[in-house]
Amino acid sequence: MRRMAQVVGVVVLFAVGALAAEPWTAPTLPDVEAALDGLGFDEFVEVSYRLHLLRFPQSVTAAGMAADYGIRNDGLNDYSRAYEQETFAIESSILARLGAFDREILTEGQRVTYDIAEWYWDDVVRGQAFVAYEYPVHFMYTSSLHGLLEFTLTEEHPFTSEADVEDYVTRLEKVGDQFDQIIAQLEWRADLGIIAPRATLEWAIGDIRSMMVASAADHPLLRHLTERAASIPGTLDDTLDTYVTCAAAAIEDVVKPAYRRLYDEVIALLAVAPDAISLGQFEGGQDAYAYYLRHHTQTELSPTEIHALGLQEVERVQAEIRSAAAGVGMPGAETASMTEIFAHAAWKGGAVSGDEAVDEAVRLIEKAERIVTETGALSRLPAAGVIAIGVANGGYYCAPALDGSRPGAYYVTTGGKGLLYRMPSVAYHETVPGHHVQLALAQEFDLPLLRQDVVFTGFSEGWALYAERLMSELGAYDDDPYGDLGRLQYELLRAVRLVTDTGIHNLGWSFGEAVAYIMQNTGDDEGTAQYRALRYTLMPGQATAYMVGLLELLEVRDRARDALGDAFDLATFHDVLLGSGNVPLNYVEGMVDEWIEGALP
């Protein structure tokens, strides 16, 4: 308890690095309540979020904040039901304490933070009722619990000192306990009648098995440790050999048996897993879906409204695609199917693979930076850089560490052929002016950590899809008409998601029905369509946030242009959107209206 009191003291006083790093220990409910007693509003918002974050050591590592807390990167998330219930109690306590502040006596800036924090903590507490509907094990890398562990160990764990190597070995030794907690979570859900759809488990089993059967000497986790630790200045060969020996023993005695237990559990679940993919098949599933839609879009749109919006947007974007295909001289474009149009674009656009894909991503990032700078579309770019990293299955972004120890990272697909006509849109979405600009800038503003760190899906994915559209408006595709077809295909995909996500979870579509709709309306091949359908199965509502967010941002931009006329400035509009850090999508309208009012003569 004395050590925890020291950690709490560090958080309260923001005495970064004041204490020697100690092993991670989670703050308990009494610790949190004692730390929050008597705090003013600003301190409360900061300390409550920091203490909650400290409950998740892998998130602390991802944020690069271990030094802030005076702790080591040696812990793994605790997924036990008892720990989960205590976390729920902490979240409910924070929300109640936030509500005790009188919003009316706060300053204008504090009221902004109050509203954002209230939406966030209220949403977190609402979500407690639906935790059973989350699938802990599946094939998606960073959203499955075992995949998140692998990402922590291979992408986020730091290697700057010998202590980091020690922490890595310690984490390996804790994998068995964490996997037993994951298995217990699977069994608890099974007792409630909630088991992940069969196809999602079938797709997961291969990766789990590969981590189980790999020899300790050639295990991916050991290779990563050996390569990273060898690059630390001052690490002696004999010292490194000792760590490698300890890590190999942990992998053989702890990690591989843990994967074996998880593998056996998934095999057992496959025997009783449902073929249906809708949340609606479970008791209470429709209420859960309504929560997930609100959580991800930050709107009150119903499943029926989102489905109708999707059908409307699919029709609109397909008409634009046929016009663009005719513009590049494709014969019969006016009546061609989406499959025919995008097969033509793939043939004409060409492809790259391996390191060439990474080189192309770097070129596109540099092009985007040049365009947004020369056109004045953004008043600034983040100080933190973004790097391109080749992986077998990429297409995603990881924000910089808050302490500056790790830049933003765009993970580029190097397995198979990368179609050139699709690559610009993905790069602009993930990096500049998309996720990297929005998320990295949020870290640089003088804002509470909650507003720097929390990612609100509707706003964040809405901005990234808006960034794809913006690059077209700024002329990025003037010399690349097939790249613009790729942009339109991705915009079409986001419209199709509105229909498919709600079709699965609200209308009860089967896996086959979802795959058929995606293939027919996007031009995707069957394997890609299957992946997409299963993604929407595993992450209900998440896929709807992109198009809902885009349409909201376009609507408020049009409103500002109409109101301000010649006084409208695009860079200033973007400053308004990005300058408050991470915000719920439903906060944007009021934010822009306030700017318009202040800018009017």
C-alpha positions as CSV (number, residue, x, y, z in Angstrom):
1,M,0.0,0.0,0.0
2,R,2.9,2.4,0.7
3,R,4.2,1.9,-2.8
4,M,0.7,2.5,-4.3
5,A,0.4,5.6,-2.2
6,Q,3.7,6.8,-3.9
7,V,2.3,6.1,-7.3
8,V,-0.9,7.9,-6.6
9,G,1.2,10.8,-5.3
10,V,3.1,10.9,-8.6
11,V,-0.2,11.0,-10.5
12,V,-1.7,13.7,-8.3
13,L,1.4,16.0,-8.4
14,F,2.3,15.2,-12.0
15,A,5.8,14.6,-10.7
16,V,7.0,12.9,-13.8
17,G,10.0,10.6,-13.2
18,A,10.3,11.6,-9.6
19,L,10.5,8.1,-8.3
20,A,12.6,5.1,-9.3
21,A,10.7,2.7,-11.5
22,E,8.9,0.0,-9.5
23,P,7.0,-3.1,-10.6
24,W,3.5,-2.3,-11.9
25,T,0.7,-2.7,-9.4
26,A,-2.9,-1.7,-10.1
27,P,-4.6,1.1,-8.1
28,T,-7.6,-0.4,-6.2
29,L,-11.0,1.2,-5.7
30,P,-9.9,2.6,-2.2
31,D,-6.7,3.9,-3.8
32,V,-8.6,5.8,-6.5
33,E,-11.3,7.2,-4.1
34,A,-8.6,8.4,-1.7
35,A,-6.7,10.0,-4.5
36,L,-9.8,11.8,-5.9
37,D,-11.1,13.1,-2.6
38,G,-11.0,16.9,-2.4
39,L,-9.6,17.5,-5.9
40,G,-10.6,20.6,-7.9
41,F,-12.1,20.0,-11.3
42,D,-8.9,20.2,-13.4
43,E,-7.0,17.8,-11.1
44,F,-10.0,15.5,-10.9
45,V,-10.3,15.1,-14.7
46,E,-6.6,14.4,-15.0
47,V,-6.0,12.1,-12.1
48,S,-9.2,10.1,-12.6
49,Y,-8.2,9.3,-16.2
50,R,-4.6,8.5,-15.3
51,L,-5.6,6.2,-12.4
52,H,-8.0,4.3,-14.6
53,L,-5.4,4.0,-17.3
54,L,-3.0,2.6,-14.7
55,R,-5.4,-0.4,-14.4
56,F,-4.3,-1.5,-17.8
57,P,-0.5,-1.8,-18.0
58,Q,-0.4,-2.7,-21.7
59,S,-2.2,0.6,-22.4
60,V,0.4,2.4,-20.3
61,T,3.1,0.9,-22.4
62,A,1.2,1.8,-25.6
63,A,1.0,5.4,-24.5
64,G,4.7,5.4,-23.5
65,M,3.7,6.6,-20.0
66,A,5.4,4.1,-17.6
67,A,8.0,6.8,-16.6
68,D,5.2,9.2,-15.8
69,Y,3.9,6.7,-13.2
70,G,7.3,5.7,-11.9
71,I,6.6,2.1,-12.9
72,R,8.1,-0.5,-15.1
73,N,6.7,-2.0,-18.3
74,D,6.5,-5.4,-16.7
75,G,2.7,-6.0,-16.3
76,L,0.0,-7.6,-18.4
77,N,-3.7,-6.7,-18.4
78,D,-5.7,-8.5,-15.8
79,Y,-8.8,-10.1,-17.4
80,S,-10.2,-11.8,-14.3
81,R,-13.9,-11.3,-13.6
82,A,-13.1,-9.9,-10.1
83,Y,-10.6,-7.4,-11.5
84,E,-13.2,-6.4,-14.2
85,Q,-15.9,-5.9,-11.6
86,E,-13.5,-3.6,-9.5
87,T,-12.7,-1.6,-12.7
88,F,-16.5,-1.2,-13.2
89,A,-16.8,0.1,-9.7
90,I,-14.0,2.6,-10.3
91,E,-15.6,3.8,-13.5
92,S,-19.0,4.3,-11.9
93,S,-17.4,6.2,-9.0
94,I,-15.6,8.5,-11.4
95,L,-18.8,9.3,-13.3
96,A,-20.7,10.0,-10.0
97,R,-17.9,12.2,-8.8
98,L,-17.8,14.1,-12.1
99,G,-21.5,14.7,-11.8
100,A,-21.0,16.3,-8.4
101,F,-19.2,19.3,-10.0
102,D,-21.4,22.2,-10.7
103,R,-20.9,22.8,-14.5
104,E,-22.4,26.2,-14.4
105,I,-19.6,27.7,-12.2
106,L,-16.8,26.2,-14.3
107,T,-14.9,28.4,-16.8
108,E,-15.7,28.1,-20.5
109,G,-12.7,25.9,-21.2
110,Q,-13.6,23.7,-18.2
111,R,-17.1,23.3,-19.4
112,V,-15.8,21.9,-22.7
113,T,-13.7,19.4,-20.8
114,Y,-16.7,18.6,-18.6
115,D,-19.0,17.8,-21.5
116,I,-16.4,15.6,-23.2
117,A,-15.5,13.8,-20.0
118,E,-19.2,13.3,-19.1
119,W,-19.9,11.7,-22.5
120,Y,-16.9,9.5,-22.2
121,W,-17.4,8.2,-18.6
122,D,-21.2,7.8,-19.2
123,D,-20.5,5.7,-22.3
124,V,-18.0,3.6,-20.4
125,V,-20.4,2.9,-17.6
126,R,-23.2,2.2,-20.1
127,G,-21.0,-0.4,-21.7
128,Q,-20.5,-2.4,-18.5
129,A,-24.0,-4.0,-19.1
130,F,-22.8,-5.4,-22.4
131,V,-19.4,-6.7,-21.8
132,A,-20.5,-10.3,-22.2
133,Y,-21.2,-9.6,-25.9
134,E,-17.6,-8.8,-26.6
135,Y,-15.7,-11.8,-28.1
136,P,-12.3,-12.2,-26.4
137,V,-10.8,-14.5,-29.0
138,H,-11.0,-14.2,-32.7
139,F,-8.7,-13.6,-35.8
140,M,-8.4,-9.8,-35.7
141,Y,-5.0,-8.9,-34.5
142,T,-5.2,-6.0,-32.1
143,S,-8.8,-6.4,-31.0
144,S,-8.6,-10.0,-29.8
145,L,-7.0,-10.3,-26.4
146,H,-4.3,-12.8,-27.4
147,G,-3.6,-10.7,-30.5
148,L,-3.3,-7.5,-28.3
149,L,-0.7,-9.3,-26.2
150,E,1.3,-10.1,-29.3
151,F,1.1,-6.5,-30.5
152,T,2.2,-5.3,-27.1
153,L,5.2,-7.5,-27.1
154,T,6.3,-7.1,-30.7
155,E,5.3,-3.5,-31.5
156,E,4.9,-1.5,-28.3
157,H,7.2,-2.8,-25.7
158,P,10.2,-0.5,-25.5
159,F,13.8,-1.6,-25.9
160,T,16.0,1.3,-24.7
161,S,17.7,-0.2,-21.6
162,E,18.5,-3.5,-19.9
163,A,15.5,-2.9,-17.6
164,D,13.3,-3.1,-20.7
165,V,14.8,-6.5,-21.5
166,E,14.1,-7.7,-18.0
167,D,10.5,-6.4,-18.2
168,Y,10.0,-8.3,-21.5
169,V,11.1,-11.6,-19.9
170,T,8.8,-10.8,-16.9
171,R,5.9,-10.3,-19.2
172,L,6.6,-13.6,-20.9
173,E,6.5,-15.3,-17.5
174,K,3.0,-13.8,-16.9
175,V,1.4,-15.0,-20.2
176,G,0.1,-18.2,-18.6
177,D,-1.9,-16.4,-16.0
178,Q,-3.4,-13.9,-18.5
179,F,-4.4,-16.7,-20.9
180,D,-6.1,-18.6,-18.1
181,Q,-8.1,-15.4,-17.4
182,I,-9.0,-15.2,-21.1
183,I,-10.1,-18.9,-21.1
184,A,-12.2,-18.2,-18.0
185,Q,-13.8,-15.2,-19.8
186,L,-14.7,-17.6,-22.7
187,E,-16.2,-20.1,-20.3
188,W,-18.2,-17.4,-18.5
189,R,-19.7,-16.3,-21.8
190,A,-20.4,-19.9,-22.9
191,D,-22.4,-20.4,-19.6
192,L,-24.5,-17.4,-20.7
193,G,-25.0,-18.9,-24.1
194,I,-22.7,-16.4,-25.8
195,I,-20.1,-18.0,-28.0
196,A,-18.4,-16.3,-31.0
197,P,-19.7,-17.4,-34.4
198,R,-18.0,-20.5,-35.7
199,A,-16.3,-18.8,-38.7
200,T,-14.6,-16.3,-36.5
201,L,-13.1,-19.1,-34.4
202,E,-12.1,-21.1,-37.4
203,W,-10.2,-18.2,-38.8
204,A,-8.4,-17.7,-35.4
205,I,-7.3,-21.2,-34.8
206,G,-4.3,-21.2,-37.3
207,D,-2.5,-18.3,-35.7
208,I,-3.0,-19.7,-32.2
209,R,-1.7,-23.0,-33.3
210,S,1.4,-21.4,-34.9
211,M,2.3,-19.7,-31.7
212,M,1.8,-23.0,-29.9
213,V,3.9,-25.3,-32.1
214,A,6.8,-23.0,-32.9
215,S,10.0,-24.1,-31.3
216,A,11.3,-22.0,-28.4
217,A,14.5,-21.3,-30.2
218,D,12.7,-20.0,-33.3
219,H,9.7,-18.5,-31.6
220,P,8.5,-15.1,-33.0
221,L,8.6,-13.6,-29.5
222,L,12.2,-14.8,-28.9
223,R,13.4,-13.6,-32.3
224,H,11.9,-10.2,-31.5
225,L,13.6,-10.0,-28.1
226,T,17.0,-11.1,-29.6
227,E,16.8,-8.6,-32.4
228,R,15.7,-5.6,-30.3
229,A,17.9,-6.2,-27.3
230,A,21.0,-6.6,-29.4
231,S,20.5,-3.0,-30.6
232,I,20.5,-1.5,-27.1
233,P,23.8,0.4,-26.5
234,G,26.0,-1.2,-23.8
235,T,24.3,-4.6,-23.8
236,L,27.1,-7.2,-23.4
237,D,26.9,-10.4,-25.3
238,D,27.0,-12.6,-22.1
239,T,24.3,-10.5,-20.5
240,L,22.1,-10.8,-23.6
241,D,22.7,-14.5,-23.7
242,T,21.4,-14.8,-20.1
243,Y,18.2,-12.9,-21.0
244,V,17.7,-15.0,-24.1
245,T,18.1,-18.2,-22.1
246,C,15.5,-17.0,-19.6
247,A,13.1,-15.9,-22.3
248,A,13.5,-19.3,-24.1
249,A,12.7,-21.1,-20.9
250,A,9.6,-18.9,-20.3
251,I,8.4,-19.5,-23.9
252,E,8.9,-23.3,-23.5
253,D,7.4,-23.6,-20.0
254,V,4.8,-20.8,-19.9
255,V,4.0,-19.3,-23.3
256,K,3.6,-22.4,-25.5
257,P,1.5,-24.3,-22.9
258,A,-0.7,-21.2,-22.5
259,Y,-1.3,-21.2,-26.3
260,R,-2.0,-24.9,-26.1
261,R,-4.7,-24.4,-23.4
262,L,-6.2,-21.6,-25.4
263,Y,-6.1,-23.8,-28.5
264,D,-7.9,-26.6,-26.7
265,E,-10.6,-24.2,-25.4
266,V,-11.3,-22.8,-28.9
267,I,-11.5,-26.3,-30.4
268,A,-14.0,-27.2,-27.7
269,L,-16.0,-24.1,-28.4
270,L,-16.0,-24.9,-32.1
271,A,-18.1,-27.9,-31.4
272,V,-20.9,-25.8,-30.1
273,A,-20.3,-22.4,-31.8
274,P,-23.3,-20.9,-33.7
275,D,-23.3,-20.5,-37.5
276,A,-25.4,-17.4,-37.1
277,I,-23.3,-14.2,-36.9
278,S,-25.8,-11.6,-35.5
279,L,-25.8,-10.3,-32.0
280,G,-29.5,-10.5,-32.2
281,Q,-29.3,-14.3,-31.9
282,F,-28.4,-13.8,-28.2
283,E,-30.8,-12.7,-25.5
284,G,-30.3,-9.0,-25.0
285,G,-28.3,-8.8,-28.2
286,Q,-30.4,-6.1,-29.8
287,D,-29.9,-3.8,-26.8
288,A,-26.2,-4.5,-27.0
289,Y,-26.1,-3.6,-30.7
290,A,-28.0,-0.3,-29.9
291,Y,-25.3,0.5,-27.4
292,Y,-22.4,-0.3,-29.8
293,L,-23.9,1.9,-32.5
294,R,-24.1,4.8,-30.1
295,H,-20.7,4.1,-28.7
296,H,-19.0,4.1,-32.1
297,T,-21.0,6.8,-33.9
298,Q,-21.6,9.1,-30.9
299,T,-25.1,9.7,-32.3
300,E,-28.6,8.5,-31.5
301,L,-29.2,7.1,-35.0
302,S,-31.2,3.9,-35.0
303,P,-30.2,0.7,-36.9
304,T,-33.1,1.3,-39.3
305,E,-31.9,4.9,-40.0
306,I,-28.3,3.8,-40.5
307,H,-29.4,1.0,-42.9
308,A,-31.5,3.4,-45.0
309,L,-28.6,6.0,-45.0
310,G,-26.3,3.2,-46.3
311,L,-28.6,2.2,-49.2
312,Q,-28.8,5.9,-50.2
313,E,-25.0,6.4,-50.1
314,V,-24.3,3.1,-51.9
315,E,-26.5,4.4,-54.8
316,R,-24.8,7.8,-54.8
317,V,-21.2,6.5,-54.8
318,Q,-21.8,3.8,-57.4
319,A,-23.1,6.5,-59.7
320,E,-19.9,8.5,-59.2
321,I,-17.8,5.4,-59.8
322,R,-19.5,4.7,-63.1
323,S,-19.0,8.3,-64.2
324,A,-15.3,8.1,-63.2
325,A,-14.8,4.8,-65.0
326,A,-16.3,6.4,-68.1
327,G,-13.9,9.3,-67.7
328,V,-10.9,7.0,-68.0
329,G,-12.3,5.5,-71.1
330,M,-13.6,2.1,-69.8
331,P,-16.0,0.6,-72.4
332,G,-19.5,0.1,-71.1
333,A,-18.8,1.8,-67.8
334,E,-22.3,3.1,-67.5
335,T,-23.7,-0.4,-67.1
336,A,-20.7,-2.3,-65.8
337,S,-20.7,-4.1,-62.5
338,M,-18.5,-2.9,-59.6
339,T,-16.4,-6.1,-60.1
340,E,-15.8,-5.3,-63.8
341,I,-14.9,-1.7,-63.1
342,F,-12.4,-2.4,-60.4
343,A,-10.9,-5.3,-62.2
344,H,-10.2,-2.8,-65.0
345,A,-8.7,-0.4,-62.5
346,A,-6.5,-3.1,-61.0
347,W,-5.2,-4.1,-64.5
348,K,-4.5,-0.5,-65.6
349,G,-3.1,0.7,-62.2
350,G,-0.5,-2.0,-61.7
351,A,0.8,-3.5,-58.5
352,V,3.8,-3.6,-56.2
353,S,4.9,-6.1,-53.5
354,G,7.3,-6.5,-50.6
355,D,9.6,-3.5,-50.0
356,E,8.2,-1.7,-53.0
357,A,4.9,-1.3,-51.2
358,V,6.7,0.3,-48.2
359,D,8.6,2.6,-50.6
360,E,5.3,3.6,-52.3
361,A,3.8,4.3,-48.9
362,V,6.7,6.6,-48.0
363,R,6.3,8.4,-51.4
364,L,2.6,8.9,-50.8
365,I,3.1,10.3,-47.3
366,E,5.6,12.8,-48.6
367,K,3.2,13.8,-51.4
368,A,0.4,14.3,-48.9
369,E,2.6,16.5,-46.7
370,R,3.6,18.6,-49.7
371,I,0.1,19.0,-50.9
372,V,-1.5,20.0,-47.6
373,T,1.4,22.5,-47.0
374,E,1.4,24.0,-50.5
375,T,-2.4,24.4,-50.6
376,G,-2.6,25.8,-47.1
377,A,-5.3,23.2,-46.2
378,L,-3.7,22.6,-42.8
379,S,-2.1,25.3,-40.7
380,R,0.4,22.8,-39.2
381,L,1.6,19.2,-39.2
382,P,2.4,17.2,-36.1
383,A,5.9,17.4,-34.7
384,A,5.9,13.7,-34.3
385,G,6.9,11.9,-37.5
386,V,5.2,8.8,-39.1
387,I,7.1,5.8,-40.4
388,A,6.0,3.1,-42.8
389,I,6.5,-0.5,-41.6
390,G,6.0,-3.5,-43.8
391,V,3.9,-6.4,-42.4
392,A,2.2,-9.3,-44.0
393,N,-1.3,-7.9,-43.4
394,G,-1.3,-4.2,-42.8
395,G,-3.4,-1.2,-43.5
396,Y,-3.6,0.3,-40.0
397,Y,-2.0,3.0,-37.9
398,C,-0.5,3.2,-34.4
399,A,-0.3,6.6,-32.8
400,P,3.0,8.0,-31.4
401,A,3.9,7.3,-27.8
402,L,3.0,10.3,-25.6
403,D,6.6,10.5,-24.3
404,G,8.0,10.9,-27.8
405,S,9.8,7.5,-27.6
406,R,8.0,6.1,-30.6
407,P,6.8,7.9,-33.8
408,G,3.5,7.2,-35.5
409,A,3.5,4.0,-37.5
410,Y,1.7,3.1,-40.7
411,Y,1.7,-0.7,-41.1
412,V,1.8,-1.4,-44.9
413,T,0.8,-4.7,-46.4
414,T,3.7,-6.4,-48.0
415,G,2.2,-9.9,-48.4
416,G,0.9,-10.5,-51.9
417,K,0.5,-7.8,-54.5
418,G,-0.5,-4.3,-53.5
419,L,-2.7,-2.7,-56.1
420,L,-1.4,0.8,-56.8
421,Y,-4.8,2.3,-57.5
422,R,-5.9,1.6,-53.9
423,M,-2.7,2.6,-52.1
424,P,-3.1,6.4,-52.1
425,S,-6.5,6.4,-50.3
426,V,-5.3,4.0,-47.6
427,A,-2.1,6.0,-47.0
428,Y,-4.0,9.3,-46.8
429,H,-6.5,7.8,-44.4
430,E,-3.9,6.3,-42.1
431,T,-1.3,9.1,-42.1
432,V,-1.5,12.6,-43.7
433,P,-4.0,14.2,-43.5
434,G,-5.8,11.4,-41.7
435,H,-5.2,9.5,-38.5
436,H,-1.6,10.6,-37.9
437,V,-2.5,14.3,-38.2
438,Q,-5.6,14.1,-36.0
439,L,-4.2,11.8,-33.3
440,A,-0.6,13.1,-33.2
441,L,-1.8,16.7,-33.0
442,A,-4.1,15.9,-30.1
443,Q,-1.1,14.8,-28.2
444,E,0.7,18.1,-28.7
445,F,-2.1,20.4,-27.4
446,D,-2.2,21.6,-23.8
447,L,-5.2,19.5,-23.0
448,P,-6.2,17.0,-20.3
449,L,-4.9,13.5,-21.0
450,L,-8.4,12.2,-21.6
451,R,-8.7,14.6,-24.6
452,Q,-5.3,13.6,-25.9
453,D,-5.7,9.9,-25.6
454,V,-9.3,8.7,-26.0
455,V,-10.2,7.8,-29.6
456,F,-13.9,8.5,-30.3
457,T,-14.6,6.3,-33.4
458,G,-17.1,8.5,-35.1
459,F,-14.9,11.6,-35.0
460,S,-11.6,9.8,-35.6
461,E,-12.7,7.6,-38.5
462,G,-14.9,10.3,-39.8
463,W,-11.9,12.6,-40.0
464,A,-9.8,9.9,-41.7
465,L,-12.4,9.3,-44.4
466,Y,-12.8,13.1,-44.7
467,A,-9.1,13.2,-45.3
468,E,-9.4,10.8,-48.2
469,R,-12.1,13.1,-49.8
470,L,-10.0,16.2,-49.0
471,M,-6.9,14.9,-50.9
472,S,-9.1,14.6,-54.0
473,E,-10.4,18.1,-53.5
474,L,-6.8,19.4,-53.2
475,G,-5.8,17.8,-56.5
476,A,-3.9,14.7,-55.4
477,Y,-5.5,12.7,-58.1
478,D,-5.3,15.1,-60.9
479,D,-2.6,13.0,-62.5
480,D,-3.9,9.7,-61.1
481,P,-7.5,9.0,-62.3
482,Y,-7.2,5.3,-61.3
483,G,-6.1,6.3,-57.8
484,D,-9.3,8.4,-57.6
485,L,-11.3,5.3,-58.6
486,G,-9.6,3.6,-55.7
487,R,-10.7,6.4,-53.4
488,L,-14.2,6.1,-54.6
489,Q,-14.1,2.3,-54.1
490,Y,-13.1,2.9,-50.4
491,E,-15.8,5.5,-50.0
492,L,-18.3,2.9,-51.5
493,L,-17.0,0.4,-49.0
494,R,-17.9,2.7,-46.1
495,A,-21.4,3.1,-47.5
496,V,-21.7,-0.7,-47.9
497,R,-20.6,-1.1,-44.2
498,L,-23.7,0.9,-43.1
499,V,-25.9,-1.6,-44.9
500,T,-24.0,-4.8,-44.0
501,D,-23.4,-4.0,-40.3
502,T,-27.0,-3.3,-39.7
503,G,-28.1,-6.1,-42.0
504,I,-26.1,-8.6,-39.8
505,H,-26.9,-7.3,-36.4
506,N,-30.4,-5.8,-36.8
507,L,-31.9,-7.8,-39.7
508,G,-30.2,-11.1,-38.9
509,W,-28.4,-11.6,-42.2
510,S,-26.5,-14.9,-42.5
511,F,-22.7,-15.0,-43.2
512,G,-23.5,-16.0,-46.8
513,E,-26.0,-13.1,-47.3
514,A,-23.5,-10.6,-45.9
515,V,-20.7,-11.9,-48.1
516,A,-22.9,-11.8,-51.2
517,Y,-24.0,-8.2,-50.6
518,I,-20.4,-7.0,-50.1
519,M,-19.2,-8.8,-53.3
520,Q,-22.0,-7.5,-55.4
521,N,-21.7,-3.9,-54.2
522,T,-18.0,-3.3,-53.8
523,G,-16.4,-5.6,-56.4
524,D,-14.4,-7.4,-53.7
525,D,-13.4,-11.0,-54.3
526,E,-15.0,-13.7,-52.0
527,G,-12.1,-14.0,-49.6
528,T,-12.0,-10.2,-49.0
529,A,-15.8,-10.1,-48.6
530,Q,-15.6,-12.9,-46.1
531,Y,-13.0,-11.1,-44.0
532,R,-15.1,-7.9,-44.1
533,A,-18.3,-9.7,-43.0
534,L,-16.5,-11.4,-40.1
535,R,-14.9,-8.1,-39.1
536,Y,-18.4,-6.5,-38.8
537,T,-19.5,-9.6,-36.9
538,L,-16.8,-9.2,-34.3
539,M,-16.9,-5.4,-33.9
540,P,-20.6,-4.5,-34.1
541,G,-21.3,-0.9,-35.0
542,Q,-17.6,0.1,-35.5
543,A,-17.8,0.0,-39.3
544,T,-20.7,2.4,-39.4
545,A,-18.7,5.2,-37.8
546,Y,-16.7,6.1,-40.9
547,M,-19.5,7.2,-43.2
548,V,-21.6,8.7,-40.4
549,G,-18.6,10.7,-39.4
550,L,-17.7,11.8,-42.9
551,L,-21.3,13.0,-43.6
552,E,-21.4,15.0,-40.3
553,L,-18.0,16.7,-41.1
554,L,-19.1,17.6,-44.6
555,E,-22.4,18.9,-43.4
556,V,-20.8,21.3,-40.8
557,R,-18.3,22.4,-43.4
558,D,-21.0,23.3,-45.9
559,R,-22.9,25.1,-43.1
560,A,-19.7,27.1,-42.3
561,R,-19.1,28.0,-45.9
562,D,-22.7,29.1,-46.4
563,A,-22.6,31.3,-43.3
564,L,-19.2,32.8,-43.8
565,G,-19.0,33.1,-47.5
566,D,-15.7,34.6,-48.6
567,A,-14.6,34.8,-45.0
568,F,-14.5,31.0,-44.8
569,D,-11.0,29.6,-44.5
570,L,-10.4,25.9,-44.9
571,A,-7.3,25.8,-42.7
572,T,-9.1,27.6,-39.9
573,F,-12.1,25.2,-40.2
574,H,-9.6,22.3,-39.8
575,D,-8.1,24.0,-36.8
576,V,-11.5,24.2,-35.2
577,L,-12.1,20.5,-35.8
578,L,-8.6,19.3,-34.6
579,G,-7.8,22.0,-32.0
580,S,-9.9,20.5,-29.2
581,G,-8.1,17.1,-29.4
582,N,-10.3,14.0,-29.4
583,V,-14.0,14.8,-29.1
584,P,-17.2,12.8,-29.6
585,L,-18.7,13.3,-33.0
586,N,-21.9,14.8,-31.5
587,Y,-19.8,17.6,-30.1
588,V,-18.6,18.8,-33.5
589,E,-21.8,20.7,-34.5
590,G,-21.8,22.9,-31.5
591,M,-18.1,23.5,-31.8
592,V,-18.4,24.7,-35.4
593,D,-21.5,26.7,-34.7
594,E,-19.6,28.6,-32.0
595,W,-16.8,29.3,-34.4
596,I,-19.2,30.6,-37.0
597,E,-20.9,32.9,-34.5
598,G,-17.6,34.3,-33.5
599,A,-16.4,34.8,-37.0
600,L,-19.5,36.6,-38.3
601,P,-19.2,40.4,-38.5
